[in-house]
Amino acid sequence: AYDQHYTTGDAGPVAAQDWFEQTLLARMRDLNPAKTIIALGNYGYDWSDAKTDAKELTFQEALVTAHESDAKPAFDKTSKTLWFEYDEEDGSHHKVWFLDAVTAYNQMRAASGFNPAGFAVWRLGSEDPSIWNLLGSTSINTDDLRQINYGYLVDFEGNGELLKVVSAQPQPGARTFETDPQTGF
């Protein structure tokens, strides 16, 4: 239940909450929930006005890109997903849309009424590390989503045949969010 917008299409949410719910409703009409695994997206795309295809991004790459371009990811109230814009040194304008553990929480909450056999993540290795606090858990504490503990990512700058290795350790991150007391989303 992902790729509402994709690499060769227009920029936009990877899986907006309303689109996710409508897609799920349509597909679950024909599927046995006891035999259905719902695949959640947990990655992003970087669309550039200078290219026809978007670049796929891991969650961590999206955050590194935002940091390096002095952009601040924002919550889009319409799609209930994250996005940001930035300008590259070559003058190209970029729009990045991506999914995180909070969007996965909302999607899992919306899907829970179907009692699916389980959930899967697309693409492994590109996910927000906080999603592992959700998967396989019978009781979810949303406070577990506030802390972001990164894995290791090699960040290559520039190109060429010489490589200068600069060592740095990943630092814990944090996010803030609010839960709607009426809906739980």
C-alpha positions in Angstrom: 0.0 0.0 0.0 2.5 2.5 -1.2 3.8 4.4 -4.4 0.8 6.7 -4.7 3.5 8.9 -6.3 6.5 7.1 -7.8 9.9 7.8 -9.5 8.5 8.5 -13.0 5.4 10.4 -11.9 4.8 13.8 -10.4 6.1 14.8 -7.0 3.8 14.0 -4.0 3.2 11.7 -1.0 4.5 8.2 -1.3 1.3 7.0 0.5 -1.0 9.7 1.9 -3.2 8.5 4.7 -6.5 9.0 2.9 -5.0 7.3 -0.2 -3.7 4.4 1.9 -7.1 3.9 3.5 -9.0 4.0 0.2 -6.5 1.6 -1.3 -6.9 -0.8 1.6 -10.7 -0.6 1.5 -10.7 -1.5 -2.2 -8.2 -4.4 -1.9 -9.6 -5.9 1.3 -13.0 -6.5 -0.5 -11.3 -9.3 -2.4 -8.8 -10.6 0.2 -9.1 -12.8 3.2 -7.6 -10.8 6.1 -6.4 -13.9 7.8 -4.1 -14.6 4.8 -3.2 -10.9 4.1 0.1 -9.2 4.9 -0.2 -5.5 4.5 3.0 -4.0 3.1 3.9 -0.5 4.4 6.2 1.8 2.5 9.0 3.3 4.6 11.3 5.3 2.2 11.1 8.4 0.1 11.6 10.0 -3.2 13.6 13.1 -4.2 12.1 14.8 -7.3 14.1 17.4 -9.2 12.9 19.8 -11.7 16.1 19.1 -13.7 15.4 15.3 -14.1 12.5 13.1 -15.3 13.0 10.4 -12.7 13.0 10.8 -8.9 15.8 9.4 -6.8 14.8 6.8 -4.3 15.8 7.7 -0.7 16.1 5.8 2.5 14.7 7.5 5.6 18.2 8.3 6.7 19.2 9.7 3.3 16.1 12.0 3.4 17.2 13.3 6.8 20.8 13.7 5.7 19.6 15.6 2.6 17.4 17.9 4.7 20.3 18.6 7.1 22.8 19.3 4.3 20.5 21.6 2.5 19.3 23.4 5.6 15.7 22.3 5.0 13.4 21.2 7.8 11.1 18.3 7.1 7.5 19.3 7.7 4.3 17.4 8.4 1.8 17.8 5.5 -1.6 18.0 7.2 -3.5 16.9 4.1 -1.5 13.7 3.3 -0.3 13.2 6.9 3.2 12.4 5.7 6.6 14.2 5.7 8.1 16.4 3.0 10.6 19.2 2.4 12.0 21.3 -0.5 15.5 22.5 -1.2 17.6 24.1 -3.9 20.8 22.4 -5.2 24.0 24.2 -6.0 23.3 23.6 -9.7 20.1 25.7 -9.4 17.7 22.7 -9.5 14.7 22.7 -7.2 13.9 19.5 -5.3 10.8 18.2 -3.5 11.3 15.3 -1.1 8.4 13.2 0.2 9.0 10.3 2.6 7.5 8.0 5.1 8.5 7.4 8.7 7.5 5.3 11.7 4.8 7.7 12.7 3.1 7.4 9.3 3.5 3.6 9.6 1.8 3.8 13.0 -1.1 5.7 11.5 -1.4 3.3 8.7 -1.2 0.3 11.0 -3.9 1.8 13.2 -6.2 2.3 10.1 -5.6 -1.2 9.0 -6.0 -2.9 12.4 -9.8 -3.1 11.9 -9.3 -5.6 9.1 -7.3 -7.9 11.5 -4.6 -8.7 8.9 -2.2 -11.6 9.3 0.6 -9.1 9.7 2.5 -6.2 8.3 5.6 -6.0 6.1 8.0 -3.1 5.3 9.1 -2.1 1.8 12.1 -1.6 1.5 14.2 -3.2 4.2 17.3 -1.2 4.9 15.6 2.0 3.9 13.2 2.2 6.9 13.0 4.6 9.8 14.7 2.6 12.6 11.9 3.4 15.0 9.5 1.3 12.9 10.9 -1.8 14.7 9.2 -0.6 17.9 5.9 -1.1 16.0 6.4 -4.4 14.1 5.6 -7.5 16.1 4.4 -5.6 19.1 1.0 -6.3 20.7 0.9 -3.0 22.6 2.4 0.1 21.1 3.6 3.0 23.2 3.8 6.0 20.9 6.5 7.5 23.1 8.8 4.8 21.6 8.5 6.6 18.3 10.0 9.9 19.6 13.6 8.6 19.8 15.4 7.9 16.5 18.5 5.7 16.7 20.3 5.6 13.4 22.2 2.8 11.9 25.3 3.4 9.9 25.3 5.1 6.5 28.2 5.9 4.3 27.8 9.4 3.0 29.8 9.9 -0.2 30.5 13.5 -1.1 31.7 14.3 -4.6 33.2 11.7 -7.0 36.5 10.5 -8.2 39.1 7.8 -7.5 40.4 9.1 -4.2 38.5 8.6 -1.0 39.2 10.5 2.2 37.5 8.8 5.1 36.2 11.1 7.8 34.9 9.1 10.8 31.8 10.2 12.6 29.4 8.3 14.9 25.7 8.4 14.3 24.0 10.6 16.9 20.5 9.8 18.3 17.7 12.0 16.9 14.3 12.9 18.2 11.0 13.9 16.7 7.9 15.6 18.2 4.4 14.8 17.3 0.9 15.0 18.8 -1.7 12.3 19.1 -5.3 13.3 18.3 -7.2 12.3 21.5 -10.4 11.6 19.6 -9.0 9.3 16.9 -5.7 8.1 18.3 -3.9 9.0 15.1 
